[in-house]
Structures are given as structure tokens and as C-alpha cells.
Amino acid sequence: MATHKECIHYVNGVCTLYNVPMNPEGPACPNFRPRQAVSAVPPPPAVPQMRWWPPLPGAGHRLRKRYRRRRG
């Protein structure tokens, strides 16, 4: 179970969120945030992804035209 001393808002015995002295061993409040937040999003790759070929000129226009013909 999380305690006040593990919260990012707890500094020198005081909850900086509520500005109230707290027992460091007491259970954490609903606004508990860990000191070292774990990121769910992985960091971006160090090397950008390379395109395998350059886009062909006019390809977008041809694809839109073909799509319109098929859809009516």
C-alpha cells in the first residue's frame, strides 16, 4: 500500500497539495502520485524510420481518381 513518503506532493513532513503536516508512514490520499512516475508510452526510436521509396509524383491524384470511379 502506498504511503505519504512515497508521494511526489510530500516534502519535509508536509503535504504540499493541501499544505498540511502528515505522518510519513500513513496511507496515501486519493491524490497520490509516485515520485518516479512510470510512463506507459515508450520513448520514440533514436533513429527515425526511413522511407523505402520516394512518393511518386501524381500518385495521390491517380488514387483519388480511381477511388471516385469505383465508388460512383
C-alpha positions in Angstrom: 0.0 0.0 0.0 1.3 3.5 -0.8 2.3 5.8 1.9 2.7 9.6 2.1 6.5 9.5 2.0 6.3 7.9 -1.5 4.1 10.7 -2.9 5.5 13.5 -5.1 3.5 16.0 -3.1 5.1 15.1 0.3 8.1 17.2 1.3 9.6 17.6 4.7 6.7 16.1 6.6 4.1 18.4 4.8 1.7 17.6 2.0 2.3 20.4 -0.5 -1.0 19.8 -2.2 -3.1 20.5 1.0 -0.3 22.3 3.0 -1.0 20.0 6.0 1.6 18.2 8.1 1.3 14.4 7.5 2.6 11.2 9.1 5.1 9.8 6.5 4.0 6.2 7.3 0.3 6.9 6.9 -1.7 5.7 4.0 -1.7 7.9 0.9 -4.6 10.1 -0.1 -6.6 9.7 -3.3 -4.4 12.3 -5.0 -1.3 10.1 -4.5 1.3 10.4 -7.3 4.5 8.3 -7.1 7.8 10.2 -7.1 9.1 8.4 -10.1 6.1 8.2 -12.5 6.2 5.1 -14.8 5.5 6.1 -18.3 3.1 3.9 -20.3 4.3 5.4 -23.6 7.6 4.0 -24.9 10.2 6.6 -25.9 10.5 7.4 -29.6 13.1 5.5 -31.5 16.5 7.0 -31.6 16.8 6.6 -35.4 13.9 8.0 -37.5 12.2 5.5 -39.7 13.4 5.6 -43.3 11.1 5.7 -46.3 11.8 2.9 -48.6 11.0 4.9 -51.8 10.1 8.4 -52.5 6.5 9.1 -53.3 5.7 9.1 -57.0 4.5 12.4 -58.5 0.8 12.4 -59.1 0.2 9.2 -57.2 -2.3 10.9 -54.8 -4.3 12.3 -57.7 -4.4 8.9 -59.5 -5.5 7.1 -56.4 -8.3 9.6 -55.7 -9.5 9.4 -59.2 -9.5 5.6 -59.1 -11.4 5.7 -55.8 -14.0 8.0 -57.2 -14.5 5.8 -60.2 -15.1 2.7 -58.1 -17.4 4.5 -55.7 -19.5 6.1 -58.3 
